[in-house]
Amino acid sequence: MGDASPSTGKVITTALIVTGNMVGAGILALPINLGPSGFLPAVLGAVAVWAIMTCTGIIIARQPFLAQNSDADLPTFFEEVLGPAGKWFSVAANLIILYGLLTAYLAGVASVAASSVPIHLPDWAWLLLYFCAATLLASFGSVVMRKGNAVLMTVMWLLFGALLVLVAPHFRGMDLRAGDVRFFTSGLPILVTAFNFHNVVPTICRTLNNDRRAVTRAIWLGSGIGAAMTLLWTVAVMFTLPMEAPDGVSIIAAFKAGVPATVPLVQLIRSPVFIKASIGFAVVAMTTSYMATGVALVSFLKDVAGKRVRSGAVIWLMAFIPPIGIGLLYPNIFLEALNIVGGFGVGTLFGILPGVLLIRQGEAGSRTRRMGWLLVSAFACVLLVELAQETGMLAINPDVEYWSGHVYQ
């Protein structure tokens, strides 16, 4: 740990890395993937998951190993604290998270551009164009990311504010008591994904000289800003788009098509200003996350394969070629990728494993150990839900008949 505590300004700029990592594909997907559960289940569930995810991030950040080994990333960390099985368990989960997120960002921007930009290009062309621009930014490293991220976050906040102002006149009446808690269960994996920032925790610790108080402040501040934006956006979309509509411009129709929330909003609000703002917000929001995730993936691959692969160019190709390949093969993979990331990756690596840490580090019967078992149980449920949905054992779809009876006024 350094002699001097990090300045408030450095804490804030570092916190924006957390926010930038959170506010990406998740904020665009959540209103669509969680909306059919109803207002109260969506909002209350989101707040609960945000608090839990922030706590698991702090659990990882406070592990002494990260402070004592400044060059280590998560695989080495989990190997040290949980043994070889912990390392390879984390490697597999991290590959799902990082590659899945990058793929989702590429597919999400491509679908937004293809449906909103008047230039008629196929999805694969938009995907390639965005890949070149976003990957160039991500290739500069964490120092440039920290400085450039503040600029992107400022632009994103301005666009976010503009979107809220533009959708407000289109708010409709809504039955706040209506809800489908059963459907909320199916949204757990993507809800976990929306509040994931944990891959940048080692970077945050190094940036703030492993100052525990500064790191904790940065994580709570950054995740709090991201959660506030996510909730505001989710509520705004739910008050603007009908859950079900004859013309197909609805939350349920967007869920079935697997597209971000901005796509049906553009179909409903045909203002040129709104179209430009929605495209800008989607691109900037996903770019901030793409940058943070790309930097984290390069660091992760260096940590795992650094002894075998010493070429920076090869590491770069290993990081960025698979996502563009998957995106080109499966252009409509946006929501599906986020569900897989949350169910099999984030919930396992940043939910179950932190719980295991608390169980191993706590005394028998202690509060720490009980909290560990609670985390393991909760995130095991997320894993089982996604596994059941992917294997066809559990099919939870929006209740169209139920929501057709709750018409907007």
Secondary structure by P-SEA (a helix, b strand, c coil): cccccccaaaaaaaaaaaaaacccccccccccccccccaaaaaaaaaaaaaaaaaaaaaaaacccccccccccaaaaaaaaccaaaaaaaaaaaaaaaaaaaaaaaaaaaaaaaacccccccaaaaaaaaaaaaaaaaaccaaaaaaaaaaaaaaaaaaaaaaaaaacccbbbbccccccaaaaaaaaaaaaaaaccccaaaaaaaaaccaaaaaaaaaaaaaaaaaaaaaaaaaaaaacccccccccccaaaaaaacccaaaaaaaacccaaaaaaaaaaaaaaaaaaaaaaaaaaaaaaaaacccccccaaaaaaaccaaaaaaaaaccccaaaaaaaaaaccccccccaaaaaaaaaacccccaaaaaaaaaaaaaaaaaaaaaaaaacccccccaaaaaaaaccc
